[in-house]
Amino acid sequence: MRLIPTGHALSLFLVIMFSICIGWGLVTPASLHMHAAWELLLPGFEFISIPAFVLGLVESYAYGWFAALIIVPLYNFFDRKKAV
């Protein structure tokens, strides 16, 4: 598993999911929002303004790289072939 493609893939996945959740929050009643969870997970994020949305995108992207930096080395360690 390669770090850079995995990092970008995880980061873009989180950015897309964040954007979908924010869009959902804008078109549904308050009882169906996830903004409380985002406010806990993303430091400085408040529902919703343009600067907060951009901050959420940046933090989501960073979390994807954080996950990749942990997952890829672990995967590669456990996937290596036994020395014969």
C-alpha positions in Angstrom: 0.0 0.0 0.0 1.4 3.4 -1.0 1.2 6.4 1.3 0.5 9.2 -1.1 -2.4 7.7 -3.0 -3.9 6.4 0.2 -3.5 9.8 1.9 -5.3 11.6 -0.9 -8.0 9.0 -1.2 -8.8 9.1 2.5 -8.6 12.8 2.7 -10.9 13.4 -0.3 -13.3 10.8 1.1 -13.6 12.7 4.3 -13.9 16.1 2.5 -16.8 14.7 0.3 -18.5 13.2 3.4 -18.2 16.4 5.3 -19.6 18.4 2.3 -22.5 16.0 2.0 -23.3 16.2 5.7 -23.2 20.0 5.6 -25.4 20.1 2.6 -27.8 17.7 4.3 -27.8 19.9 7.4 -28.8 23.0 5.3 -31.8 21.3 3.7 -33.2 19.2 6.6 -34.8 20.1 9.9 -32.5 20.8 12.9 -33.3 17.4 14.5 -31.5 15.6 11.6 -28.3 17.7 11.7 -24.9 16.3 12.5 -23.4 19.8 13.3 -23.0 18.9 17.0 -20.7 16.0 16.1 -18.7 18.1 13.6 -18.3 20.8 16.2 -16.8 18.2 18.6 -14.6 16.5 16.0 -13.3 19.6 14.2 -11.7 22.3 16.4 -12.9 25.8 15.7 -15.9 24.6 13.5 -19.2 26.2 14.1 -22.3 25.5 12.0 -22.3 27.3 9.4 -20.5 30.1 7.8 -18.2 30.2 4.8 -15.0 30.4 6.9 -16.2 27.6 9.1 -17.0 25.4 6.1 -13.5 26.1 4.7 -12.0 25.3 8.1 -14.0 22.0 8.2 -12.7 21.1 4.7 -9.1 21.7 5.7 -9.4 19.8 8.9 -11.2 16.9 7.2 -8.4 16.7 4.6 -5.8 16.8 7.4 -7.6 14.0 9.3 -7.4 11.8 6.2 -3.7 12.2 6.0 -3.4 11.5 9.7 -5.3 8.3 9.2 -3.1 7.3 6.2 0.1 8.0 8.2 -1.1 5.4 10.7 -2.9 2.9 8.5 -0.4 2.5 5.6 2.7 1.6 7.7 0.6 -0.8 9.8 -0.8 -2.4 6.7 2.6 -2.8 5.1 4.1 -4.2 8.3 1.4 -6.9 8.6 1.3 -7.6 4.8 5.0 -8.4 4.4 6.0 -11.8 3.2 7.6 -14.3 5.6 11.3 -14.6 5.0 12.0 -18.1 3.7 
